[in-house]
């Protein structure tokens, strides 16, 4: 080999070695995750959302062989936690587990430091949980048709309770009033238990509460469930029809509240897709599904694209209701 050929060989070998060295960090980065992952939850510890998130975190830990830490950051209907994740480094190591309030709270509070569409990369819808419209067991109202007839006969006089102004239940009832052409009095409560207490005591004519909250009192024959939100009946209240079954189809009452996981918007696509695939493996586990069904939560699991579509649809639906009805946080 002449000198020029030897020189070319040496240069080529050096370039290959340099390229290999340059690629090592990039290849290491693709072995996601290679350090602990944090999931921010906008609710206090101990509730059903906390149980769900910790079970999901444990499932991901087993797959990834990395710690998956759940951090509870409650306040402002989830906006504190959402803002924190929206501004986190987009490297896949800070995720948000949240609910439909992600697209509702900014409109209700009138301001937010994040955009629910632009500032997040959806990973997957995790689960859904319907609400139930209920009346006291002693009420002469037996069906939704009966309740609508009562409200039409006494416009502006029939009351219902929810667990707060701007809550999911309040928003669903605004849809019902428009669809049924009725006018109700909204009695917002600070929580579900006082709502149920006043319903049973006759202070309000109806209430919209969680399916698990309703089940105990339906089983003890203290209240009667007339309908549930969502496209189908709830497993815990099989005798209660879904709103579409009783004539309210295509008016928004067939939509259902969700839990979902998101990452910051600029997270690399390959990380979003891996997180979604692994999360859906966890969500497919029968033990998880059975455990959460006791809370009235139905595990789902979707692609990032499907969840993005759900978020956009709900953002438009609930934003319109909140603006049209001028609903503001107390």
C-alpha positions in Angstrom: 0.0 0.0 0.0 1.4 3.4 -1.0 1.6 6.4 1.4 -1.6 8.0 0.0 -3.6 4.8 0.4 -2.3 4.3 4.0 -3.2 7.9 4.8 -6.8 7.4 3.5 -7.1 4.2 5.5 -6.0 5.9 8.7 -8.3 8.9 8.2 -11.3 6.6 7.4 -10.6 4.6 10.5 -10.3 7.7 12.7 -13.6 9.1 11.3 -15.4 5.8 12.0 -14.1 5.8 15.6 -15.2 9.4 16.1 -18.6 8.7 14.7 -19.0 5.7 17.0 -18.0 7.9 20.0 -20.5 10.6 18.9 -23.3 8.1 18.6 -22.9 6.5 22.1 -24.8 9.3 24.0 -27.6 9.2 21.4 -27.9 5.5 21.6 -27.9 5.6 25.4 -30.7 8.2 25.3 -32.9 5.9 23.1 -32.8 3.3 25.9 -35.7 5.1 27.6 -36.1 5.2 30.5 -32.7 5.0 32.1 -33.5 7.0 35.2 -36.5 7.5 37.5 -39.8 8.8 36.0 -42.1 11.1 37.9 -45.9 11.2 37.5 -47.5 14.3 38.7 -51.1 13.8 40.0 -53.3 16.9 40.7 -55.1 15.2 43.6 -54.4 14.4 47.2 -53.2 11.0 48.3 -55.8 8.3 49.2 -58.5 8.8 46.6 -59.4 6.6 43.7 -57.3 8.7 41.3 -54.3 8.2 43.6 -54.9 4.4 43.8 -55.2 4.2 40.0 -52.0 6.2 39.5 -49.9 4.2 41.9 -51.0 0.9 40.4 -50.1 2.2 37.0 -46.8 3.5 38.3 -46.0 0.1 39.8 -46.8 -1.7 36.6 -44.5 0.7 34.6 -41.8 0.2 37.2 -41.8 -3.6 36.6 -41.6 -3.1 32.8 -38.9 -0.4 32.9 -36.9 -1.6 35.9 -36.7 2.0 36.9 -38.4 3.8 39.8 -41.7 5.5 38.9 -42.5 8.1 41.5 -46.0 9.5 42.0 -46.1 13.1 43.3 -49.4 14.6 44.5 -49.8 18.3 43.6 -53.4 19.3 44.3 -54.9 22.8 43.9 -56.8 25.0 41.4 -58.7 22.0 39.9 -55.6 20.5 38.6 -54.1 23.6 37.0 -51.1 23.7 39.3 -50.0 20.2 38.4 -50.7 20.8 34.7 -48.7 24.0 34.6 -45.8 22.2 36.3 -45.7 19.4 33.7 -46.3 21.8 30.7 -43.1 23.6 31.7 -41.0 20.5 32.6 -38.1 19.4 30.5 -39.5 17.5 27.5 -37.4 14.4 28.0 -40.1 11.9 29.0 -39.2 11.9 32.7 -42.1 14.1 34.0 -45.6 13.0 33.1 -49.1 14.2 34.1 -51.9 11.9 35.1 -55.1 14.1 35.0 -58.8 14.1 34.3 -61.3 16.0 32.1 -60.8 19.1 34.3 -57.6 19.7 32.2 -59.9 21.2 29.5 -62.5 22.5 31.8 -60.7 24.4 34.6 -58.9 27.0 32.4 -62.3 28.2 31.0 -63.9 28.2 34.5 -61.1 30.1 36.2 -60.7 32.4 33.2 -57.0 32.0 32.9 -54.3 29.4 32.8 -50.6 29.4 32.3 -50.8 26.5 29.9 -52.8 25.5 26.8 -54.4 22.0 27.2 -54.0 21.3 23.5 -50.6 22.9 22.5 -48.6 22.3 25.7 -48.9 18.6 26.0 -48.2 15.4 24.1 -51.0 12.9 24.9 -49.8 9.4 25.8 -53.1 7.5 26.4 -56.5 7.8 27.9 -56.2 5.6 31.0 -59.8 5.1 32.2 -63.3 6.5 32.3 -65.8 7.1 35.1 -69.4 8.0 34.6 -71.7 10.1 36.8 -75.2 9.2 37.9 -78.3 11.4 38.1 -80.2 10.3 41.2 -83.3 11.1 43.2 -84.4 10.2 46.7 -86.0 6.7 47.0 -89.1 8.5 48.4 -89.5 10.7 45.4 -92.5 10.2 43.1 -90.1 10.6 40.2 -89.3 7.2 38.8 -87.6 8.0 35.4 -85.8 10.8 33.6 -89.0 11.4 31.7 -90.8 12.0 35.0 -88.1 14.4 36.2 -88.2 16.3 32.9 -92.0 16.5 33.2 -91.8 17.8 36.8 -89.2 20.5 35.7 -91.4 21.6 32.8 -94.4 21.9 35.1 -92.4 24.1 37.5 -89.9 26.1 35.6 -87.1 27.6 37.7 -88.4 25.8 40.9 -86.9 22.3 40.8 -83.5 22.0 42.3 -80.6 19.7 41.8 -77.3 19.3 43.7 -73.7 18.8 42.4 -70.3 18.7 44.1 -69.5 22.3 43.1 -69.8 25.1 40.7 -68.0 24.2 37.5 -67.8 20.5 38.5 -68.3 17.9 35.8 -71.8 17.2 37.2 -72.7 20.9 36.9 -71.6 21.0 33.3 -73.5 17.8 32.4 -76.7 19.2 33.9 -76.3 22.4 31.8 -76.3 20.1 28.8 -79.4 18.3 30.1 -81.3 21.5 30.7 -80.6 22.7 27.1 -81.5 19.3 25.6 -84.7 18.9 27.6 -85.7 22.6 27.5 -86.0 22.9 31.2 -84.8 25.4 33.8 -83.4 24.0 37.1 -82.0 25.6 40.3 -78.3 24.5 40.8 -77.3 23.9 44.4 -73.5 23.5 44.5 -72.1 21.6 47.5 -68.6 21.2 48.8 -68.4 17.5 48.1 -70.5 14.5 47.4 -71.5 13.4 50.9 -73.4 16.6 51.8 -75.1 16.5 48.4 -76.4 13.0 49.1 -77.4 13.9 52.7 -79.6 16.8 51.5 -81.0 14.7 48.6 -82.2 12.0 51.0 -83.5 14.6 53.4 -85.6 16.2 50.6 -83.8 19.6 50.4 -83.1 19.0 46.7 -85.1 17.2 44.1 -82.2 15.5 42.3 -78.4 15.2 42.3 -75.6 14.2 40.0 -72.8 12.3 41.7 -70.2 9.6 41.0 -71.4 6.1 40.2 -69.5 4.6 43.2 -71.0 7.3 45.5 -74.4 6.4 44.2 -74.1 2.6 44.4 -74.0 2.3 48.2 -77.2 4.3 48.6 -78.9 2.7 45.6 -78.2 -0.7 47.1 -79.6 0.4 50.5 -82.6 1.8 48.7 -82.1 5.3 49.9 -81.8 6.8 46.4 -82.8 5.8 42.9 -80.5 6.2 39.9 -82.4 7.5 36.8 -79.5 7.7 34.3 -75.8 7.6 33.9 -73.5 9.7 31.7 -71.6 7.9 28.9 -72.6 5.8 25.9 -73.5 2.7 27.8 -74.8 1.6 31.2 -72.3 1.5 34.1 -71.3 -1.9 35.4 -72.0 -0.9 39.0 -75.5 0.4 38.3 -76.7 -2.0 35.6 -80.4 -1.0 36.1 -79.8 2.7 35.4 -80.0 3.5 31.6 -77.4 5.6 29.9 -78.6 9.1 28.9 -78.7 8.1 25.2 -81.2 5.3 26.1 -83.7 7.8 27.5 -83.7 10.1 24.6 -80.6 12.3 25.1 -78.4 11.2 22.2 -76.0 13.5 20.5 -76.3 16.3 23.0 -73.0 15.7 24.9 -74.4 13.5 27.7 -73.0 10.4 26.0 -69.5 11.8 26.6 -67.8 10.5 29.6 -65.2 11.8 32.1 -61.7 10.4 31.7 -58.3 9.9 33.3 -55.3 10.3 31.0 -51.6 10.5 30.9 -49.6 13.3 29.1 -46.1 14.5 28.6 -44.7 18.0 27.8 -45.5 19.0 24.2 -42.0 18.8 22.7 -41.2 15.3 24.0 -39.6 13.2 21.2 -42.1 11.1 19.4 -40.3 7.8 20.0 -40.5 8.4 23.7 -44.2 9.2 23.6 -44.9 6.1 21.6 -42.8 3.8 23.9 -44.5 5.3 27.0 -47.9 4.7 25.3 -47.1 1.1 24.4 -45.8 0.2 27.8 -48.6 2.0 29.6 -51.2 0.0 27.5 -49.5 -3.2 28.5 -50.1 -2.3 32.1 -53.7 -1.2 31.5 -54.5 -4.6 29.8 -53.8 -6.4 33.1 -57.0 -8.1 34.4 -56.0 -7.5 38.1 -55.8 -3.7 37.5 -59.1 -3.7 35.6 -60.9 -5.6 38.4 -59.4 -3.5 41.2 -60.5 -0.2 39.6 -63.9 -1.5 38.8 -64.6 -1.5 42.5 -64.1 2.3 42.3 -66.5 2.6 39.4 -63.5 3.3 37.1 -63.3 1.5 33.7 -59.8 1.0 32.4 -59.5 1.9 28.7 -56.2 2.6 27.0 -55.8 4.3 23.7 -53.2 5.4 21.2 -51.7 8.9 21.6 -53.6 10.0 18.5 -57.0 8.7 19.8 -56.4 10.4 23.1 -55.5 13.7 21.4 -58.8 13.5 19.5 -60.7 13.1 22.8 -59.0 16.0 24.4 -59.7 18.3 21.4 -63.3 17.3 21.3 -63.9 17.8 25.0 -62.0 21.1 25.0 -64.4 22.4 22.4 -67.5 20.9 24.0 -66.9 22.0 27.6 -65.4 25.4 26.6 -68.6 26.3 24.8 -70.8 25.2 27.7 -68.7 27.2 30.2 -68.7 30.3 28.0 -72.4 30.1 27.0 -73.5 29.7 30.6 -70.9 32.1 32.0 -69.8 29.6 34.6 -67.1 31.0 36.8 -65.3 29.5 39.8 -66.5 30.7 43.2 
